[in-house]
Amino acid sequence: MPKINMIAQIIPALRLKRKLHYFDYLVPAEFKKQIKKGQLVEIPFRNQKVKGVILNLLEKKKQEDYELKPILKIVNPQPLLAAWQLDLTKYLSDYYFVSMSLILKTIIPEIPLRQTAKQLNRVIDYHTFPKSNFNADLILKNRKPVLLRYYNEASKISAYLAMIRKMIKENKQTIIICPQNNNLYKLLAYLKEFKDNTSLFLNTLSKNQFWQEWQKVQNNQAKVIIGTRSAIFAPFNNLGLIIIDEEDNENHKQEEPNPRYQIREVGLKTAELLKAKIVFSALTPSLTAMHKVVQKQWEYLEIDKKNNLPEITIVDRNEEIKKKNFSLISDLLLEQIKYYLQANKKIFLFINRKGLATLISCRDCGYNAICPVCHLPLTYHKDKKLYCHHCAYKIDLFLFCPHCHSPNIKLTGAGTEKVEQEVKNLLPKAKIVKIDQDTPPPNNLNDYEIIIGTQFSFDYLDWDKVGLIGVINADTLFYLPDYKGMEKTFNLLAKLSLQLKNKNSALLIQTFSPQNFIYKSLVKFDYKNYYQQEIKERLHFQYPPLCRLVKLIYQSVEFNFGQNEIEAIYNNLKQKVATDKIIINPPLLSYTQQVRGRFRWQIIIKILDPKIKPEFLNDLPDEVIIDVDPENLL
């Protein structure tokens, strides 16, 4: 009789190449009675000892041609990962084209050598939230995912608390995923009634603290789990509800390193595996979420719709130039600033300077340099050419306007310092302060009358005291080289309008493109019209949510070598893919041409049929980064 061996398929907790998922190891006789799927074990791997998780256990006849290495140690008798977590690992590995070992490395905690019972010291300024009569069943009765649209923070928190209470009554866990730590701590402050059953699940915790939180969740001691995107990998014991807070926030997507996962995809799969409810909440829903609702894949619920919207005024900066007003501050904005100063209301002047793009425009006719293929802004590069970062279209920077032949070409881009300088010249007696990432707010922020800031400043403002918001140049928001430019602009401006608390407040938006459909929709707060217009554009130019995008990234220290390699990769892909349902755009240098000393190229792939699985991506060299569902194409 041939000898029967027990074989363990083990995923090493390492960052391995794309196709290296698991390896076979021999289970020593002394481990056979205690070995289980999901256990953390120690194994020999390439002349070192590493940790790994058991994916499967098999019985095989003894192999004569090679000897398997044995498992060295069972680190913990209790399985570290449940069966559903192993299924999730496999799914994410396939979806994002990375090895299972890389997903595992992302999920599992480091178990400290010395475990202490020291409790996590959380200094939280808890707020008492008034009891509400919100009926959680309005949301939780739905079998489909729910898009929860709220109009103020209070109504959102009421809904969250009601849903959590409902889950606790059913002895089930709730996970809340926040986009950033500042959102998390603001929300955590309202979870006072659950503080003894709450797990703060952050990968920034110490090794010992993270392991304690992991065990609390795994042992069902934590009924409420709150964290940023990586918290979705917590070892839930009896999960009933997933809440994705501010689902439209771009921080829900991991940009780098791999795995470049999007919380929407991971959350939906986790809910499916655990038969849990999932709720996506937003003040300004993403177009993807709204499309899911329109397609009847998700349910939609609005709570506490705001009726007293502020007055929204659109100022045409072309008219200002005709009046010889070349200032960043229009006559009407200056008049409004003076009015609200007299009314003892604060003024917030918003300027977006993330440095993503410069708008090339004609100051005489308002022409903007747009790609004729993609209908997206062209960006100026150091080689004095204008590039489209989607289809590789390029032209030389023009000296005369292609529309009216005027030589008055402007590369637009004013920052917070320029705005501050102009406002001080116009209003020398006003108390003015600037806030951005380089200039954090002063302690006495409330002493200032005019606050000039980027999006960074939003969390520091006392919006109840703000009477006027002035957007200096909205064009720098939507004329970005990105297909989501209009969506991000509309949502940002809508958020600003909803921050104003009463009908006596005002939002004034300065633009060179006053006829743009987003302004017409915004003034009436007509989300339906905005959606219909934007989805029409996405359909015409074949962008998500009407297709699936993949961004391939290749990096090289040597420019010519990298250029040749990316072109070879592109030509190889074009030969392999013989369908009009997949569009492969030619390679192009990324907007940020060099990262950490390496030149960076990208290839954009559009998959028009959702049923197509791009298996051909598995054959790409491991040096190629595959970014599935990229947040931007820069």
C-alpha positions as CSV (number, residue, x, y, z in Angstrom):
1,M,0.0,0.0,0.0
2,P,1.4,3.4,-1.0
3,K,1.8,5.8,1.9
4,I,-0.8,8.5,2.2
5,N,0.4,12.0,3.3
6,M,-1.6,14.9,4.5
7,I,-0.7,17.9,2.4
8,A,-1.4,21.6,3.3
9,Q,-1.8,24.2,0.6
10,I,-0.4,27.3,2.3
11,I,-0.5,31.0,1.3
12,P,2.7,32.7,2.5
13,A,2.2,36.1,4.0
14,L,4.6,37.8,1.5
15,R,4.4,40.2,-1.4
16,L,4.9,37.6,-4.1
17,K,4.5,37.8,-7.9
18,R,1.1,37.8,-9.5
19,K,0.8,34.0,-10.2
20,L,2.3,32.8,-6.9
21,H,-0.7,32.0,-4.8
22,Y,0.0,29.0,-2.5
23,F,2.5,26.2,-2.0
24,D,2.2,22.6,-0.9
25,Y,3.7,21.6,2.4
26,L,3.8,18.3,4.3
27,V,1.8,18.1,7.5
28,P,4.0,16.3,10.1
29,A,2.4,13.4,11.9
30,E,2.3,15.3,15.2
31,F,0.2,18.1,13.7
32,K,-2.4,16.0,11.9
33,K,-5.0,16.0,14.8
34,Q,-4.9,19.7,15.3
35,I,-4.3,21.1,11.8
36,K,-7.2,23.2,10.4
37,K,-7.9,25.4,7.5
38,G,-7.3,29.1,8.2
39,Q,-4.6,28.5,10.8
40,L,-1.5,30.6,10.9
41,V,1.6,28.4,10.6
42,E,5.3,28.8,10.2
43,I,7.0,27.4,7.1
44,P,10.4,27.3,5.5
45,F,10.4,29.5,2.4
46,R,13.5,30.3,0.3
47,N,16.0,29.8,3.2
48,Q,13.9,31.7,5.7
49,K,11.1,31.0,8.1
50,V,7.9,32.8,7.2
51,K,4.2,32.9,8.3
52,G,1.5,31.5,6.2
53,V,-2.2,30.5,6.3
54,I,-3.6,27.1,5.4
55,L,-5.9,27.4,2.4
56,N,-6.7,23.7,2.0
57,L,-5.9,20.3,3.4
58,L,-5.5,17.3,1.0
59,E,-4.5,13.7,1.2
60,K,-2.1,12.5,-1.5
61,K,0.0,9.5,-2.2
62,K,3.7,10.0,-1.5
63,Q,5.4,11.8,-4.3
64,E,8.5,10.0,-5.5
65,D,10.0,12.7,-7.7
66,Y,10.4,15.4,-5.0
67,E,10.1,15.8,-1.3
68,L,7.8,18.4,0.3
69,K,9.1,20.6,3.0
70,P,7.2,20.2,6.4
71,I,5.3,22.7,8.3
72,L,7.6,23.9,11.1
73,K,5.0,25.2,13.6
74,I,1.3,25.9,14.3
75,V,1.4,29.5,15.6
76,N,-2.0,29.4,17.1
77,P,-4.5,26.5,17.4
78,Q,-7.4,28.8,16.7
79,P,-7.8,29.5,12.9
80,L,-6.7,33.1,12.2
81,L,-9.0,33.3,9.1
82,A,-12.5,32.0,8.7
83,A,-13.6,30.2,5.5
84,W,-15.3,33.3,4.2
85,Q,-12.1,35.3,4.6
86,L,-10.3,32.7,2.5
87,D,-13.0,33.0,-0.1
88,L,-12.7,36.8,-0.1
89,T,-8.9,36.4,-0.5
90,K,-9.4,34.3,-3.6
91,Y,-12.0,36.6,-5.0
92,L,-9.9,39.8,-4.6
93,S,-6.8,38.1,-6.0
94,D,-8.8,37.3,-9.2
95,Y,-10.5,40.7,-9.4
96,Y,-7.4,42.8,-8.8
97,F,-4.9,40.6,-10.6
98,V,-2.6,40.2,-7.6
99,S,-1.4,37.1,-5.8
100,M,-3.4,35.6,-3.0
101,S,-0.2,36.0,-0.8
102,L,-0.4,39.8,-1.3
103,I,-4.1,39.9,-0.3
104,L,-3.2,37.8,2.7
105,K,-0.3,40.1,3.7
106,T,-2.8,43.0,3.6
107,I,-5.4,41.2,5.7
108,I,-3.7,39.4,8.6
109,P,-2.3,41.1,11.7
110,E,1.2,40.6,13.1
111,I,0.8,38.6,16.3
112,P,3.1,40.1,19.0
113,L,5.6,37.9,20.7
114,R,4.6,39.3,24.1
115,Q,0.9,39.9,24.4
116,T,-0.3,42.2,27.1
117,A,-3.7,42.9,28.4
118,K,-3.2,46.7,28.3
119,Q,-6.3,48.4,27.0
120,L,-6.3,50.8,24.0
121,N,-6.2,54.3,25.5
122,R,-8.9,56.2,23.5
123,V,-9.2,59.9,24.5
124,I,-12.5,60.7,22.8
125,D,-14.5,63.8,23.4
126,Y,-17.9,62.0,23.3
127,H,-21.0,64.0,22.4
128,T,-24.5,63.2,23.7
129,F,-26.8,62.8,20.7
130,P,-30.5,63.4,21.2
131,K,-32.7,60.3,20.8
132,S,-34.6,60.2,17.6
133,N,-37.6,58.3,16.3
134,F,-35.8,57.2,13.1
135,N,-37.1,53.8,11.9
136,A,-34.1,51.7,11.0
137,D,-36.3,49.2,9.2
138,L,-36.7,51.9,6.4
139,I,-33.2,50.9,5.4
140,L,-32.7,47.4,6.8
141,K,-35.8,45.9,5.3
142,N,-34.2,46.0,1.9
143,R,-32.6,43.0,0.5
144,K,-30.5,44.9,-2.0
145,P,-27.7,47.3,-1.2
146,V,-29.1,50.7,-0.1
147,L,-27.9,54.2,-1.1
148,L,-28.8,56.5,1.8
149,R,-28.9,60.1,0.8
150,Y,-28.8,62.6,3.8
151,Y,-28.8,66.4,3.8
152,N,-27.2,67.1,7.2
153,E,-24.9,65.3,9.6
154,A,-27.6,65.1,12.3
155,S,-30.0,63.1,10.2
156,K,-27.1,60.8,9.1
157,I,-26.0,60.1,12.7
158,S,-29.6,59.5,13.8
159,A,-29.9,56.8,11.0
160,Y,-26.6,55.2,11.9
161,L,-27.4,55.0,15.6
162,A,-30.8,53.5,14.9
163,M,-29.4,50.9,12.6
164,I,-26.6,50.0,15.2
165,R,-29.2,49.6,18.0
166,K,-31.2,47.3,15.7
167,M,-28.2,45.1,15.0
168,I,-27.2,44.9,18.7
169,K,-30.7,43.7,19.6
170,E,-30.2,40.9,17.1
171,N,-26.7,40.2,18.5
172,K,-25.0,41.2,15.3
173,Q,-22.0,43.3,14.5
174,T,-21.9,46.6,12.5
175,I,-18.9,47.9,10.6
176,I,-18.6,51.6,9.7
177,I,-16.0,52.4,7.1
178,C,-15.0,56.1,7.0
179,P,-12.9,57.7,4.3
180,Q,-10.3,59.3,6.5
181,N,-9.3,59.5,10.2
182,N,-10.8,62.9,10.8
183,N,-14.2,61.6,9.5
184,L,-13.8,58.6,11.8
185,Y,-13.1,60.5,15.0
186,K,-16.0,62.9,14.4
187,L,-18.3,60.0,14.0
188,L,-16.8,58.0,16.9
189,A,-17.6,60.9,19.2
190,Y,-21.3,60.1,18.8
191,L,-21.0,56.4,19.6
192,K,-20.9,57.0,23.4
193,E,-23.7,54.5,24.2
194,F,-21.7,51.7,22.5
195,K,-18.2,52.7,23.7
196,D,-17.7,49.5,25.7
197,N,-18.6,47.3,22.7
198,T,-16.7,49.4,20.1
199,S,-13.5,48.4,18.3
200,L,-11.4,51.1,16.7
201,F,-9.9,49.1,13.9
202,L,-7.0,51.0,12.4
203,N,-3.7,49.7,10.9
204,T,-1.9,52.6,12.5
205,L,-2.3,51.0,15.9
206,S,0.7,49.3,17.5
207,K,1.2,45.6,16.8
208,N,-0.1,44.7,20.3
209,Q,-3.1,47.0,20.1
210,F,-4.1,45.9,16.7
211,W,-4.0,42.2,17.8
212,Q,-6.2,43.0,20.8
213,E,-8.8,44.7,18.5
214,W,-8.6,41.7,16.1
215,Q,-9.4,39.3,18.9
216,K,-12.3,41.5,20.2
217,V,-13.9,41.4,16.7
218,Q,-13.2,37.7,16.2
219,N,-14.6,36.7,19.6
220,N,-17.7,38.8,19.0
221,Q,-16.9,41.1,21.9
222,A,-17.0,44.1,19.7
223,K,-20.5,44.8,18.3
224,V,-19.5,48.1,16.6
225,I,-16.4,48.2,14.5
226,I,-15.2,51.6,13.0
227,G,-12.2,52.2,10.8
228,T,-10.9,53.4,7.5
229,R,-10.9,51.2,4.3
230,S,-8.6,48.4,5.7
231,A,-11.1,47.7,8.5
232,I,-13.3,45.9,6.0
233,F,-10.8,43.0,6.5
234,A,-11.7,42.6,10.2
235,P,-12.4,39.0,11.3
236,F,-16.2,39.5,11.7
237,N,-17.9,36.8,13.8
238,N,-21.6,37.7,13.3
239,L,-21.7,40.6,10.9
240,G,-25.1,42.0,10.2
241,L,-24.5,45.5,8.7
242,I,-21.8,47.3,6.6
243,I,-22.0,51.1,6.4
244,I,-19.8,52.9,3.9
245,D,-19.7,56.5,5.1
246,E,-19.4,59.2,2.4
247,E,-19.3,56.6,-0.3
248,D,-18.4,59.2,-3.0
249,N,-15.1,60.0,-1.2
250,E,-12.0,59.1,-3.4
251,N,-10.1,57.9,-0.3
252,H,-12.2,54.7,-0.3
253,K,-9.9,53.6,-3.1
254,Q,-6.3,52.5,-2.3
255,E,-4.1,54.2,-4.8
256,E,-0.9,52.5,-3.8
257,P,0.7,50.1,-3.0
258,N,-1.0,46.9,-4.3
259,P,-3.6,45.7,-3.8
260,R,-5.3,48.8,-5.2
261,Y,-8.8,47.9,-3.9
262,Q,-12.0,50.0,-3.9
263,I,-14.1,49.7,-0.7
264,R,-17.3,49.4,-2.8
265,E,-16.2,46.2,-4.4
266,V,-14.8,44.6,-1.2
267,G,-17.8,45.7,0.9
268,L,-20.3,44.2,-1.6
269,K,-18.4,40.9,-1.7
270,T,-18.1,40.7,2.1
271,A,-21.8,41.4,2.4
272,E,-22.6,38.6,-0.1
273,L,-20.3,36.1,1.7
274,L,-21.7,36.9,5.1
275,K,-25.3,37.6,4.1
276,A,-25.1,41.0,5.7
277,K,-26.9,44.3,4.8
278,I,-24.8,47.0,3.2
279,V,-25.6,50.7,3.2
280,F,-23.7,53.3,1.2
281,S,-24.3,56.8,2.6
282,A,-23.6,60.2,1.0
283,L,-24.4,63.8,1.1
284,T,-23.6,63.9,-2.6
285,P,-23.8,60.4,-4.1
286,S,-21.3,59.3,-6.7
287,L,-22.4,58.8,-10.2
288,T,-21.6,55.1,-9.9
289,A,-24.0,54.8,-6.9
290,M,-26.7,56.7,-8.6
291,H,-26.4,54.5,-11.7
292,K,-26.8,51.4,-9.6
293,V,-30.0,52.9,-8.3
294,V,-31.3,53.8,-11.8
295,Q,-30.4,50.2,-12.9
296,K,-32.4,48.9,-9.9
297,Q,-29.4,47.1,-8.5
298,W,-29.6,49.2,-5.4
299,E,-32.4,50.8,-3.4
300,Y,-32.5,54.5,-2.7
301,L,-33.6,56.4,0.4
302,E,-33.5,60.1,1.1
303,I,-33.8,61.5,4.7
304,D,-34.5,65.0,5.9
305,K,-34.3,66.7,2.5
306,K,-33.3,70.3,2.9
307,N,-35.8,72.9,1.8
308,N,-34.2,76.2,2.8
309,L,-31.4,76.1,0.3
310,P,-29.1,79.1,0.1
311,E,-29.1,81.6,-2.8
312,I,-26.7,80.4,-5.5
313,T,-25.3,83.0,-7.9
314,I,-23.1,82.3,-11.0
315,V,-20.8,85.1,-12.0
316,D,-19.5,85.1,-15.6
317,R,-15.8,86.1,-15.4
318,N,-15.8,86.8,-19.2
319,E,-18.1,89.7,-18.5
320,E,-15.7,91.0,-15.8
321,I,-12.9,91.0,-18.2
322,K,-15.0,93.0,-20.7
323,K,-15.5,95.5,-18.0
324,K,-11.6,95.6,-17.6
325,N,-11.8,93.9,-14.2
326,F,-8.9,91.5,-14.3
327,S,-8.9,90.9,-10.6
328,L,-9.7,87.4,-9.2
329,I,-12.5,89.1,-7.2
330,S,-15.5,90.0,-9.3
331,D,-17.4,93.2,-8.6
332,L,-20.4,91.2,-7.3
333,L,-18.3,89.1,-5.0
334,L,-16.6,92.2,-3.6
335,E,-20.0,93.8,-3.0
336,Q,-21.3,90.6,-1.3
337,I,-18.2,90.4,0.9
338,K,-18.8,93.9,2.1
339,Y,-22.4,93.2,2.8
340,Y,-21.7,90.1,4.9
341,L,-18.9,91.9,6.8
342,Q,-21.4,94.5,7.8
343,A,-23.9,91.7,8.9
344,N,-21.1,90.2,11.1
345,K,-21.1,87.0,9.2
346,K,-17.9,85.2,8.2
347,I,-16.9,84.9,4.6
348,F,-15.2,81.8,3.2
349,L,-13.3,82.2,-0.1
350,F,-12.6,78.8,-1.7
351,I,-9.8,78.2,-4.1
352,N,-8.8,74.7,-5.4
353,R,-5.1,74.3,-5.8
354,K,-4.2,70.7,-5.8
355,G,-1.7,71.2,-8.6
356,L,-3.3,68.6,-10.8
357,A,-3.7,70.7,-14.0
358,T,-3.5,74.1,-15.5
359,L,-6.3,75.3,-17.7
360,I,-5.2,76.7,-21.1
361,S,-7.8,79.2,-22.2
362,C,-8.4,82.3,-24.3
363,R,-9.1,85.4,-22.3
364,D,-11.0,87.1,-25.2
365,C,-13.5,84.4,-26.2
366,G,-13.3,81.9,-23.3
367,Y,-12.0,79.0,-25.5
368,N,-10.5,76.1,-23.4
369,A,-8.1,73.6,-24.8
370,I,-10.1,70.3,-24.9
371,C,-9.2,66.9,-26.5
372,P,-11.3,66.4,-29.6
373,V,-11.4,62.7,-29.0
374,C,-12.2,62.4,-25.3
375,H,-13.7,65.9,-24.7
376,L,-11.4,66.3,-21.6
377,P,-8.9,69.0,-20.8
378,L,-5.5,69.0,-22.3
379,T,-2.6,69.5,-19.9
380,Y,0.6,71.4,-20.4
381,H,3.9,69.5,-20.1
382,K,7.4,70.8,-19.8
383,D,8.1,69.9,-23.5
384,K,5.7,72.7,-24.4
385,K,3.0,70.3,-25.7
386,L,-0.6,69.8,-24.6
387,Y,-1.5,66.2,-23.8
388,C,-4.6,64.2,-23.3
389,H,-4.0,61.7,-20.6
390,H,-6.6,59.3,-21.9
391,C,-6.1,58.7,-25.6
392,A,-2.5,60.0,-26.1
393,Y,-3.7,62.9,-28.4
394,K,-1.1,65.8,-28.3
395,I,-0.5,69.1,-30.0
396,D,2.0,71.9,-29.6
397,L,1.1,74.7,-27.2
398,F,-0.6,77.3,-29.4
399,L,0.4,81.0,-29.4
400,F,-2.9,82.1,-30.9
401,C,-6.4,81.0,-30.0
402,P,-7.7,78.3,-32.4
403,H,-11.2,79.8,-32.1
404,C,-10.8,83.6,-32.4
405,H,-7.0,83.8,-33.3
406,S,-6.4,86.1,-30.3
407,P,-2.9,86.1,-28.9
408,N,-4.4,86.6,-25.4
409,I,-3.7,83.0,-24.2
410,K,-3.9,82.4,-20.4
411,L,-2.5,79.5,-18.4
412,T,-4.9,79.8,-15.5
413,G,-4.0,78.9,-12.0
414,A,-4.1,81.2,-8.9
415,G,-3.4,79.8,-5.5
416,T,-4.4,80.8,-2.0
417,E,-1.5,83.3,-1.6
418,K,-2.5,85.2,-4.7
419,V,-6.2,85.4,-3.5
420,E,-5.1,86.6,-0.1
421,Q,-2.9,89.3,-1.6
422,E,-5.8,90.6,-3.8
423,V,-8.3,90.6,-0.9
424,K,-5.9,92.4,1.4
425,N,-5.5,95.1,-1.3
426,L,-9.2,95.5,-1.8
427,L,-10.1,95.3,2.0
428,P,-7.1,96.4,4.0
429,K,-9.0,96.7,7.2
430,A,-10.6,93.2,7.1
431,K,-9.2,90.4,9.3
432,I,-8.0,87.9,6.8
433,V,-6.5,84.4,7.3
434,K,-5.3,81.8,4.8
435,I,-5.6,78.0,5.4
436,D,-4.1,75.2,3.4
437,Q,-2.0,72.1,3.9
438,D,1.1,74.3,4.3
439,T,-0.6,76.8,6.6
440,P,-2.8,75.2,9.2
441,P,-5.5,77.2,11.0
442,P,-4.5,79.5,13.9
443,N,-6.0,78.8,17.4
444,N,-8.0,82.0,17.2
445,L,-9.7,81.2,13.9
446,N,-13.0,82.7,15.1
447,D,-11.4,86.1,15.3
448,Y,-11.0,86.4,11.6
449,E,-13.7,87.7,9.3
450,I,-12.5,86.4,5.9
451,I,-11.1,82.9,5.6
452,I,-9.3,81.9,2.3
453,G,-8.8,78.2,1.9
454,T,-8.6,74.9,0.0
455,Q,-10.6,71.8,0.7
456,F,-8.2,71.1,3.5
457,S,-9.8,73.9,5.5
458,F,-13.4,72.5,5.5
459,D,-13.0,70.6,8.7
460,Y,-11.8,73.6,10.6
461,L,-14.6,76.0,9.7
462,D,-17.6,76.8,12.0
463,W,-20.1,76.7,9.2
464,D,-22.9,78.0,11.4
465,K,-21.1,81.4,11.4
466,V,-20.5,81.5,7.6
467,G,-22.8,83.7,5.7
468,L,-21.1,83.8,2.3
469,I,-19.0,81.2,0.4
470,G,-17.2,82.6,-2.7
471,V,-15.7,80.1,-5.2
472,I,-12.9,82.0,-6.8
473,N,-12.6,79.9,-10.0
474,A,-14.7,76.8,-10.4
475,D,-13.1,76.1,-13.8
476,T,-10.0,74.8,-12.1
477,L,-12.2,72.1,-10.5
478,F,-13.8,70.5,-13.5
479,Y,-11.2,71.2,-16.2
480,L,-9.0,68.5,-14.8
481,P,-7.6,65.8,-17.1
482,D,-9.9,63.3,-15.6
483,Y,-13.2,61.8,-16.7
484,K,-14.7,62.4,-13.2
485,G,-14.0,66.2,-13.3
486,M,-17.6,67.3,-13.7
487,E,-18.8,64.8,-11.1
488,K,-16.3,65.9,-8.5
489,T,-17.1,69.6,-9.2
490,F,-20.8,69.2,-8.9
491,N,-20.5,67.2,-5.7
492,L,-18.0,69.6,-4.2
493,L,-20.1,72.7,-5.0
494,A,-23.3,70.9,-3.7
495,K,-21.5,70.1,-0.5
496,L,-20.5,73.7,-0.1
497,S,-24.1,74.9,-0.6
498,L,-25.4,72.4,2.0
499,Q,-22.9,73.7,4.5
500,L,-24.8,77.0,4.6
501,K,-27.4,76.7,7.2
502,N,-30.2,79.2,6.3
503,K,-31.8,81.0,3.3
504,N,-30.1,84.3,4.2
505,S,-26.7,82.8,3.3
506,A,-25.3,82.8,-0.2
507,L,-23.0,80.8,-2.5
508,L,-21.3,82.8,-5.3
509,I,-19.5,80.9,-8.0
510,Q,-17.1,82.6,-10.4
511,T,-16.5,80.8,-13.8
512,F,-15.6,81.4,-17.4
513,S,-18.2,78.7,-18.4
514,P,-21.5,79.9,-16.9
515,Q,-23.5,77.8,-19.4
516,N,-22.1,74.5,-18.2
517,F,-25.0,72.1,-17.2
518,I,-23.6,71.5,-13.7
519,Y,-24.4,75.2,-12.8
520,K,-27.9,75.0,-14.1
521,S,-28.5,71.8,-12.1
522,L,-26.8,73.2,-9.0
523,V,-28.9,76.4,-8.8
524,K,-32.1,74.3,-8.7
525,F,-30.3,71.5,-6.8
526,D,-31.6,69.3,-9.6
527,Y,-29.7,66.0,-9.1
528,K,-31.7,64.2,-11.7
529,N,-30.9,66.7,-14.5
530,Y,-27.2,66.6,-13.5
531,Y,-27.2,62.7,-13.6
532,Q,-28.9,62.6,-17.0
533,Q,-26.5,65.0,-18.5
534,E,-23.4,63.5,-17.1
535,I,-24.4,59.9,-17.8
536,K,-25.0,61.0,-21.4
537,E,-21.4,62.3,-21.6
538,R,-20.0,59.1,-20.1
539,L,-21.9,57.0,-22.5
540,H,-20.7,59.0,-25.5
541,F,-17.1,58.9,-24.5
542,Q,-17.3,55.4,-23.0
543,Y,-16.4,56.0,-19.3
544,P,-17.5,54.3,-16.1
545,P,-20.0,53.4,-14.8
546,L,-20.9,52.4,-18.4
547,C,-17.7,50.5,-18.8
548,R,-14.9,49.0,-16.7
549,L,-11.5,50.7,-16.6
550,V,-8.1,49.2,-16.0
551,K,-4.9,51.4,-15.8
552,L,-1.6,49.7,-16.5
553,I,1.5,51.4,-15.0
554,Y,5.1,50.8,-16.1
555,Q,8.1,52.4,-14.4
556,S,11.7,52.6,-15.5
557,V,14.8,54.4,-14.3
558,E,16.0,54.7,-17.9
559,F,13.7,56.6,-20.3
560,N,14.5,55.0,-23.6
561,F,14.4,51.5,-22.2
562,G,11.0,52.2,-20.5
563,Q,9.6,53.7,-23.7
564,N,10.5,50.6,-25.7
565,E,9.2,48.2,-23.0
566,I,5.8,49.9,-22.7
567,E,5.4,50.0,-26.5
568,A,6.2,46.3,-26.7
569,I,3.6,45.6,-23.9
570,Y,1.0,47.6,-25.8
571,N,1.7,45.9,-29.2
572,N,1.5,42.5,-27.5
573,L,-1.9,43.4,-25.9
574,K,-3.2,44.6,-29.2
575,Q,-2.3,41.3,-30.8
576,K,-3.9,39.2,-28.0
577,V,-7.2,41.2,-27.7
578,A,-9.3,40.7,-30.8
579,T,-12.7,42.2,-29.8
580,D,-14.3,45.6,-30.3
581,K,-15.6,45.2,-26.7
582,I,-12.2,46.1,-25.3
583,I,-10.4,49.4,-26.2
584,I,-6.7,49.6,-25.5
585,N,-5.4,53.2,-25.7
586,P,-1.8,53.8,-26.7
587,P,0.8,54.2,-24.0
588,L,1.5,57.7,-22.6
589,L,3.7,59.2,-20.0
590,S,1.7,59.7,-16.8
591,Y,0.9,63.2,-15.7
592,T,3.5,62.9,-12.9
593,Q,6.2,61.7,-15.3
594,Q,8.7,60.7,-12.6
595,V,8.0,59.1,-9.3
596,R,10.9,58.4,-6.9
597,G,13.4,58.7,-9.7
598,R,11.5,56.5,-12.1
599,F,9.8,57.5,-15.3
600,R,6.1,56.4,-15.4
601,W,4.0,55.4,-18.3
602,Q,0.4,54.2,-18.5
603,I,-2.0,52.3,-20.8
604,I,-5.7,52.8,-20.3
605,I,-8.0,49.8,-21.1
606,K,-11.8,50.2,-21.4
607,I,-13.8,47.0,-21.1
608,L,-17.2,47.7,-22.6
609,D,-19.0,44.4,-21.8
610,P,-19.2,43.7,-18.1
611,K,-19.4,40.0,-18.7
612,I,-15.8,40.0,-20.2
613,K,-13.2,38.9,-17.8
614,P,-9.8,40.3,-18.9
615,E,-7.9,37.1,-18.3
616,F,-5.2,38.3,-20.7
617,L,-4.0,40.7,-17.9
618,N,-2.6,37.6,-16.0
619,D,0.1,37.2,-18.7
620,L,1.5,40.7,-18.2
621,P,5.1,41.0,-16.8
622,D,5.1,41.3,-13.0
623,E,6.8,44.8,-13.5
624,V,3.5,46.1,-14.8
625,I,1.2,47.4,-12.1
626,I,-2.5,46.6,-12.8
627,D,-4.9,49.2,-11.3
628,V,-8.5,47.9,-11.7
629,D,-11.2,50.6,-11.4
630,P,-8.8,53.5,-11.0
631,E,-10.0,56.6,-9.2
632,N,-8.4,58.8,-11.8
633,L,-6.4,58.5,-15.0
634,L,-3.6,60.9,-14.2
